Amino acid sequence: MQMSMTGKERVNIAMRLGEPDRVPVFCQLSIGHYFLNASADPFDIWFRAEVFAEALMELQNRYRFDGILVNLPGRDPAFEQFVEKVDNVGKEQTVRWKNGCFTTIPNDDNPHYFQADGSRYFPTFEEIDPEVLWYVEPWDITEITYPYTWGFDQTARPDSDFFPSYHSDPIKAVKERVGEEVSVHSEVFSPFSQFLELLNYENALMALLDDPGKVHACLDRLASGAVDLARRQAQAGADAVLISSAFAGSGLISREHYSEFVAPYEKRIVDETKERYDITVYTHTCGGIGDRLDLMLQTGTQGIDTLDPPPLGTVELADAVTQLKGKAFIKGNIDPVNTLLYGNDTTVEEAVLERLRLAMRGGGYILSSACSVAPGVRPELLQRLTELAEAHGRYA
C-alpha cells in the first residue's frame, strides 16, 4: 500500500495522468462562498490580499482540499487613501470613493464598481486601439478601464512593466504558508474572455461579425499579456496555471468561432508559458463543451476543468473519459447546482461514487464541482467530497 501523500503530490500526479494514493479533491469556490463561510469580513477579503489568502487557506483546511485556486489579483496596499466612507445597509456594504464612484459588496456575491450615476463603464469597440491593449482584469477594484490602469492609479504602464508589483501577492502569501503541502493554482483570463469583459458580452459578440480582423488584432495583444501574467505567476510559485475561458462553450459561440477566436490564442498561452517554465497549464470552460473537447485538446491544454453535466452543460462524463483519458487530466463534472446547492448528503454521495466509477480508473482525475461552488452550498456537503474520496477513491 502506498504511503499517504500530501495534497500537492496527489494533485501533481493526477495532472500528469498518473495514479496517486487516492483521487485528489478540490473545488473552485465562488467569492460569495468565501464571504459567507470564511471568518473575515467581506470588505477585507475583497480588498486586502493577505486576508484573501487567509480565507483561501481557511476553507481549504476546513474542506481538506488538496489544492487551492488563487483567483483574485493582489490589491494596492494603499487603496484606503481613496475611500471616502463605507456604508453598511442590511447585508450589503457600499464603499464610497473620493472620485464619486462606489462599490457594492453583497455578503454572498461578487462586488461591483459603479460610476457615480450608477452605471458600469465599458469602452466601445470603435474606440479600442489593439496596440493599447495588454491584459484586462475584470476583478481589479475599479474593474474595466481603457486604456487599462490598475485601481486608482491612472498611469498607463508599459507592456514590460504592466503588472504592478503587488499583483502576485495572494499567490506568494499562500505559497509561504502551505509550502509543499497543498497544490497552489493561479488563474489567467483567456484572450477571448478578456475581450468579452472589456466590451461587455453583447457588444463583443457583435464585433466578431462586424470586424473579425480587428478582433484578431485585439486577441493577439491580449494573448501576449496573458502569457506575461502566466509566466509571472509561475515565477511567484504557482504549481499550475488555469486558463479561465468561461465564455467559450456552445451556449455562446459555435465550434467554428471557437476554432477561429479561442483555440489559437489559448494555444499560445500554453506553448509560450511552458517554453519558459515546467508548469502545468489547463483550461476552465463552462457550459456546453461536449461538442468541442477535441478542439480544446488541440490547444495543448494539459487538463480540462468543469465538464458541466446536463442540464447545466453538455458533458457526459463517460464520453469525456473516452475522448480525454491519457491525453489530458479531467477535473469536475459534479453538478454544482442540483447536486450541491439543492442537494443533500445522498445526492452528493451518489454523484461522487458515479464519478469515481467512471473516471478514476487509470488516474488523471480530480474530483471537483463542475463550475464554481455557489455561495449557499452547505459546508458539510463539501466536506463529504474528501471523506468519500478517502473511502472509495483509493488506488491501492
C-alpha positions in Angstrom: 0.0 0.0 0.0 1.3 3.5 -0.9 2.2 5.9 1.9 -0.2 8.8 2.3 0.7 11.7 0.1 0.5 15.4 0.5 -2.2 17.3 -1.4 0.4 18.8 -3.7 1.8 15.4 -4.5 -1.6 13.9 -5.1 -2.7 16.7 -7.5 0.6 16.8 -9.3 0.5 13.1 -10.1 -3.1 13.3 -11.2 -2.3 16.3 -13.5 0.5 14.1 -15.0 -2.2 11.5 -15.7 -0.9 9.1 -13.0 -2.5 7.4 -10.0 -1.7 8.9 -6.6 -2.7 7.2 -3.4 -6.3 8.3 -3.9 -8.3 10.6 -6.1 -7.4 14.2 -5.2 -10.2 16.7 -4.3 -10.5 20.4 -4.7 -13.2 22.8 -6.0 -13.1 26.4 -7.2 -15.1 28.3 -4.6 -17.1 31.4 -5.5 -16.2 34.7 -3.9 -19.6 34.7 -2.2 -18.8 31.3 -0.7 -15.8 32.9 1.0 -17.8 35.8 2.1 -20.4 33.6 3.8 -18.1 30.9 5.3 -14.7 32.4 6.0 -14.2 34.2 9.3 -13.0 37.5 7.8 -15.3 40.4 6.8 -16.2 40.6 3.0 -14.6 44.0 2.8 -11.3 42.7 3.9 -11.4 39.6 1.8 -12.1 41.6 -1.3 -9.7 44.5 -0.7 -6.8 43.0 1.2 -4.6 40.4 -0.5 -3.3 38.9 2.8 -6.9 38.5 4.1 -8.0 36.9 0.9 -5.0 34.5 1.1 -6.1 33.6 4.7 -9.6 32.9 3.5 -8.4 30.6 0.8 -6.3 28.6 3.3 -9.1 28.6 5.9 -11.6 26.9 3.7 -9.0 24.6 2.1 -8.2 23.4 5.5 -11.9 23.1 6.5 -12.8 21.1 3.5 -9.4 19.3 3.4 -9.0 20.1 -0.3 -5.8 19.0 -2.0 -5.4 22.3 -3.9 -6.2 26.0 -3.8 -7.1 28.2 -6.8 -6.0 31.8 -6.3 -8.5 33.6 -8.5 -8.1 37.2 -7.4 -5.2 39.5 -8.2 -3.3 41.4 -5.4 -4.5 44.8 -4.3 -2.8 48.1 -4.0 -1.9 48.2 -0.3 -2.6 51.9 -0.2 -6.2 51.7 -1.6 -7.7 53.1 1.6 -6.4 56.6 0.8 -9.1 56.7 -2.0 -12.0 55.7 0.3 -14.5 58.5 1.4 -16.6 56.3 3.6 -18.1 52.8 4.0 -21.9 52.4 4.5 -23.4 49.3 6.0 -27.0 48.7 4.9 -28.5 45.3 5.9 -26.3 42.6 4.5 -24.6 44.8 1.9 -21.7 47.3 2.3 -21.2 50.2 0.0 -17.7 51.8 -0.4 -17.9 55.5 -1.4 -14.8 56.6 -3.2 -13.4 60.1 -3.2 -13.8 60.2 -7.0 -17.6 59.9 -6.6 -17.8 56.3 -7.7 -18.9 53.5 -5.4 -18.5 49.7 -4.9 -21.3 47.5 -3.6 -20.2 44.4 -1.6 -23.0 41.9 -1.0 -22.4 39.3 1.7 -22.9 36.5 -0.8 -21.8 37.6 -4.3 -19.0 39.4 -6.2 -18.6 43.1 -5.5 -19.1 45.6 -8.4 -17.7 49.0 -9.1 -20.1 51.7 -10.4 -19.8 55.1 -11.8 -21.3 58.0 -9.8 -24.5 57.7 -11.8 -24.9 54.0 -11.0 -23.7 52.7 -14.4 -20.8 50.4 -15.2 -18.1 51.6 -17.7 -17.3 49.7 -20.9 -15.5 51.3 -23.9 -16.9 50.9 -27.4 -15.4 48.6 -29.9 -14.8 51.6 -32.2 -12.6 53.4 -29.7 -10.4 50.4 -29.0 -6.9 50.6 -30.4 -5.5 47.0 -30.3 -1.9 48.3 -29.8 -3.0 49.9 -26.5 -4.2 46.5 -25.1 -2.1 44.1 -23.0 -4.4 42.5 -20.3 -7.9 43.1 -19.0 -8.5 42.1 -15.3 -12.3 42.4 -14.6 -11.8 41.8 -10.9 -9.5 44.7 -10.2 -11.0 47.0 -7.7 -12.1 49.5 -10.3 -13.0 46.8 -12.9 -12.7 47.9 -16.5 -10.8 50.9 -17.6 -9.5 51.9 -21.0 -6.6 52.4 -21.6 -6.2 49.8 -18.8 -4.9 51.1 -15.5 -4.8 49.4 -12.1 -7.0 50.6 -9.3 -7.0 54.3 -8.8 -3.5 54.7 -10.4 -4.3 56.4 -13.7 -0.8 55.9 -15.1 -0.7 53.7 -18.1 2.1 51.2 -17.7 4.3 49.8 -20.5 4.0 46.2 -21.6 7.3 45.2 -19.9 6.1 46.6 -16.6 2.3 46.3 -17.0 1.5 44.2 -13.9 2.1 46.1 -10.6 4.4 44.6 -8.0 1.5 43.6 -5.7 -0.3 41.6 -8.4 1.0 38.2 -7.3 0.8 38.9 -3.5 -2.0 36.3 -2.9 0.0 33.6 -4.6 3.1 34.4 -2.6 1.2 34.6 0.7 -0.5 31.2 0.1 2.7 29.5 -1.0 4.6 30.9 2.0 2.0 29.3 4.3 1.2 26.0 2.7 4.7 25.2 1.4 4.8 21.8 -0.2 1.6 20.5 1.4 -1.1 21.9 -1.0 -1.1 22.4 -4.8 -1.5 26.1 -5.5 -3.0 27.1 -8.8 -3.2 30.6 -10.3 -5.6 32.0 -13.0 -5.3 34.0 -16.1 -8.2 35.0 -18.3 -8.2 33.7 -21.8 -7.9 36.4 -24.5 -11.5 35.7 -25.6 -12.8 36.2 -22.0 -10.8 39.4 -21.6 -12.3 40.7 -24.9 -15.8 40.0 -23.7 -15.2 41.5 -20.3 -13.7 44.6 -21.9 -16.6 45.4 -24.2 -19.4 43.7 -22.3 -20.7 40.5 -23.8 -23.3 41.5 -26.4 -21.0 44.2 -27.9 -18.1 41.9 -28.0 -20.0 39.1 -29.8 -21.3 41.6 -32.3 -17.7 42.6 -33.0 -16.9 39.1 -34.1 -19.2 39.6 -37.0 -18.6 43.3 -37.7 -14.8 43.4 -37.8 -13.1 40.0 -37.3 -9.8 41.4 -38.4 -9.7 44.0 -35.6 -10.9 41.3 -33.1 -8.0 39.1 -34.0 -5.6 42.1 -33.5 -7.1 42.6 -30.1 -6.9 38.9 -29.2 -3.3 38.7 -30.2 -2.3 41.6 -27.9 -4.4 40.1 -25.0 -2.7 36.7 -25.6 0.7 38.4 -25.1 -0.5 39.9 -21.8 -1.9 36.6 -20.7 1.4 34.8 -21.4 3.2 37.6 -19.5 1.0 37.1 -16.5 1.1 33.3 -16.6 4.9 33.5 -16.5 4.9 35.9 -13.6 2.6 33.6 -11.7 4.8 30.6 -12.3 7.8 32.7 -11.1 5.7 33.6 -8.0 5.5 29.9 -7.2 2.2 28.7 -8.7 2.2 24.9 -9.2 -0.3 25.2 -12.2 -1.9 27.9 -14.2 -5.6 27.8 -15.1 -6.8 29.5 -18.3 -10.2 30.8 -17.4 -12.2 30.6 -20.6 -15.7 30.6 -19.3 -17.4 32.0 -22.4 -16.1 29.6 -25.0 -18.9 27.0 -24.8 -21.6 26.3 -27.3 -24.1 28.5 -25.4 -22.2 31.5 -26.7 -20.1 30.6 -29.8 -20.0 27.8 -32.4 -17.3 25.3 -33.0 -16.2 27.4 -35.9 -15.9 30.5 -33.9 -14.1 28.5 -31.2 -11.5 27.4 -33.7 -11.1 30.9 -35.0 -11.3 33.2 -32.0 -10.4 31.0 -29.0 -8.2 28.0 -29.7 -5.2 29.7 -31.4 -4.7 32.2 -28.6 -5.1 29.7 -25.8 -2.6 27.5 -27.6 -0.1 30.5 -27.4 -0.6 30.7 -23.6 0.1 27.0 -23.2 3.1 26.9 -25.5 4.8 30.1 -24.5 4.3 29.6 -20.8 5.7 26.1 -20.9 8.6 27.3 -23.1 10.0 29.1 -20.0 8.5 27.2 -17.1 7.9 23.5 -16.3 4.4 24.1 -15.1 1.0 22.5 -15.8 -1.4 24.7 -17.8 -5.0 23.7 -18.1 -8.4 25.1 -19.1 -11.7 26.0 -17.4 -14.7 26.4 -19.8 -18.3 26.4 -18.5 -21.5 25.1 -20.0 -21.7 23.3 -23.4 -18.3 21.9 -24.3 -19.3 18.3 -25.1 -19.1 19.2 -28.8 -15.6 20.7 -28.6 -13.4 18.6 -26.3 -11.3 17.6 -29.4 -10.8 21.3 -30.2 -9.7 22.0 -26.7 -7.1 19.3 -26.8 -5.7 20.9 -29.9 -4.6 23.9 -27.8 -2.2 21.7 -26.0 -4.0 22.1 -22.7 -3.0 19.5 -20.1 -6.3 19.3 -18.4 -10.0 20.3 -18.7 -11.9 21.7 -15.8 -15.7 21.9 -15.1 -17.1 19.4 -17.7 -20.6 20.6 -16.7 -23.1 17.7 -16.9 -26.6 18.1 -18.2 -28.7 20.2 -17.6 -26.1 22.8 -16.8 -23.8 21.7 -19.7 -23.4 19.1 -22.3 -20.7 16.8 -21.0 -21.5 13.1 -20.3 -18.5 12.0 -18.2 -18.3 8.6 -19.9 -17.9 10.3 -23.3 -15.3 12.8 -21.9 -13.3 9.9 -20.4 -13.3 8.2 -23.8 -12.0 11.3 -25.5 -9.6 12.6 -22.9 -8.2 9.7 -20.9 -4.4 9.6 -21.4 -4.4 12.9 -23.2 -5.4 15.5 -20.5 -6.5 15.2 -16.9 -10.1 15.6 -16.0 -11.4 17.8 -13.2 -15.0 18.3 -12.2 -18.4 17.1 -13.5 -20.3 17.3 -10.2 -23.4 19.4 -10.8 -22.8 22.5 -8.5 -26.5 23.4 -8.6 -28.6 20.3 -8.5 -26.2 18.1 -6.6 -24.5 20.6 -4.2 -26.7 23.7 -3.9 -30.1 22.0 -3.9 -28.9 18.5 -3.0 -28.2 16.6 0.2 -25.9 14.0 1.6 -27.5 11.3 -0.5 -27.3 13.2 -3.8 -23.6 14.1 -3.1 -22.7 10.5 -2.3 -24.4 9.1 -5.4 -22.8 11.8 -7.6 -19.3 11.2 -6.2 -19.5 7.4 -6.4 -20.7 7.6 -10.0 -17.8 10.0 -11.0 -15.2 7.8 -9.3 -16.6 4.7 -11.1 -16.4 6.4 -14.5 -13.2 8.5 -14.3 -10.8 7.3 -11.6 -9.5 4.2 -13.3 -6.1 4.7 -14.7 -5.5 8.0 -13.0 -5.7 11.6 -14.3 -8.9 12.5 -12.4 -9.5 15.3 -9.9 -12.8 15.2 -8.0 -14.5 18.6 -8.1 -17.6 20.5 -8.7 -18.1 21.2 -12.4 -18.1 25.0 -12.0 -17.6 27.3 -9.0 -19.2 26.2 -5.7 -22.2 28.5 -5.2 -22.3 30.8 -2.1 -25.2 28.9 -0.5 -23.7 25.4 -0.6 -23.7 23.9 2.9 -20.1 23.4 4.1 -20.8 19.9 5.3 -21.6 18.7 1.8 -18.2 19.9 0.6 -16.6 18.1 3.5 -18.2 14.9 2.2 -16.3 15.1 -1.0 -12.9 14.3 0.6 -14.5 11.8 3.0 -15.9 9.9 0.1 -12.7 10.1 -1.9 -10.8 8.7 1.1 -13.2 5.9 1.4 -13.9 5.0 -2.2 -11.2 6.7 -4.3 -8.1 4.8 -3.3 -5.8 3.3 -5.9 -4.0 0.8 -3.7 
